Amino acid sequence: MEFSNLKNDKIAVLVSGGVDSSVALALLKKAGLNVTAFYLKIWLEDELSYLGDCPWEEDLEYVQKICTQLEVPLEIVSLQKEYFAEVVGYTIAEVQKGRTPNPDVMCNNRIKFGLFLSKVDSSFTKIATGHYAQKIEVDGKFHLKKAPDPIKDQTYFLANLSQDQLSRAIFPIGHLLKSEVRALAEEFDLANKNRKDSQGICFLGKLKFRDFLKHYLGEQEGELIEYETNKVLGSHPGFWYYTIGQRQNIRLSGGPWFVVKKDPAENKIWVSKNYENIAQARDNFEVSEFNWIGELKSLNEVSVKIRHGENFYKAKFEVISKDKAKVLLDQEDQGIASGQFAVFYENDVCVGCGVIQ
């Protein structure tokens, strides 16, 4: 990636303590650019400390070592209240409705390129992150292009950014494979070069999502029903602990049992031993709440992701109204859930997203 066009920019680099953002920082520093590292403190360690250790202190220790090594100034910004209002609150509200939230998507457009960008707007011209994504310019507009590493590609999580947000974004490692990023961490001899990648929801760290839900939503006993017979087999602690296709924590003998249906209004869960044979799979869904980075040139030649990962579907896009469309997939998927983001691509360019209804 060429950085020569950034010589006059003042760049805020968001660092997490992980290898990806550290290599991004090192590349920009090596290029002789004007960079300042920022660590966003968003962990819920004060309120949820009794559930387990949050890793923010370990993260920050790595960040401080790397910034010292690279001779880059570091600022720590606390956005805990803002993060709770914009991302955690959204997550809880979606779960209460029986929908599937994506807090990582919201973190990018509401926090990293939202509230944080607003805080540093007058002092920094660009925001750099360790995302695996590429930014390109076509006809005067910025677009997201998939990273060459299909497993690590993170355009899915960035598809809700606006043109203005994307114009300020830099993705220094977006053109690299994960193996190449690891090799660079070794080459720079970064303190976290052997650190494993983090997994799970951004604000929970090592905390379990189930424990997080119990803290905020508690428990409410409901019926556990066999799908084929409508017979009540037992009880569950609340529909919000279960997703379609789940087989853990069902607590029934003679399984394995899978969640195949849930009713948030009645707090009922239906389960079956025959998940693969039950008509939960579908090849279409409605989507709304659009964010368009570019334009769909052909409604009949679209690729879509309905979750992060390397799996794409070929699809057709049928406009229903100004803020609603129907997406027709070329094959069925058993994991389509309301609240998920559907992210649309033309070839290797992400053109935008919508929320599955």
C-alpha angles and dihedrals in degrees: 000000000000117000098178092105090060098061092109096043128101105219129204109203117201109217127187104179091260127118097250099058091039092056089046089055092046093051093051092046091048089053089060096246128154102257137167121186121226127195114198113212106210104140118129092222096134097055098032101035092117090064095062145290120319110213098221094108091053090045092051092048090057091046092052092049093050095045090050091049093049093039092236122147114244129208125187116213121193112214099158097124093043092046092051092051097045105033113012092044090050091050094051093046093051093049091050089056091052092250130130112247127203107207093175091063090050092046091060099049099031102036117015096036093020122045094010092050089051091052094054098030097114095044105042131044098196139033117211125196138174095248121140098236137103128226118214133175121228123175092343094309129104120236138184117242123195118257116246090243102080094195096049098037107130102185086113090068093046099047093100094063119115126231090257093051093046092049088062096045129103124188105189096180098037093105093053136086117239089247089056091050090051090050090052091050087056092046092051088042091226118189091240097044092123097038115125121240116263119246135201135027115351100236099041101060106180094350117111117246089224091058090047090053092047091054094053104028103026121199132303120180116236139169123277106209133190108239098216098046103023086229117151106240100176143305139288132204097241139328091245090073093063138070129189110275094022118142102174125095095013090123099205126131124231095043168097089195124186132201107244103166140008136191112207093187093056096029091234129147125199119205136186141180089220103063094147092055099046117095096248093116115091139173100213142047141168121248135191140155090076129196112191119197092173136357131276104242093189125024090200100053106055131134119209138192118202094184139015113280141074096290117110130176126210107233149172122230118217117189113222099171140334092288103024136065140166120234118206115199125207090232140015127272125197096203104061109133135173113257094035118121118245109206120200129214139183107204103315097336122098109223099181147290147250138195120258112239 
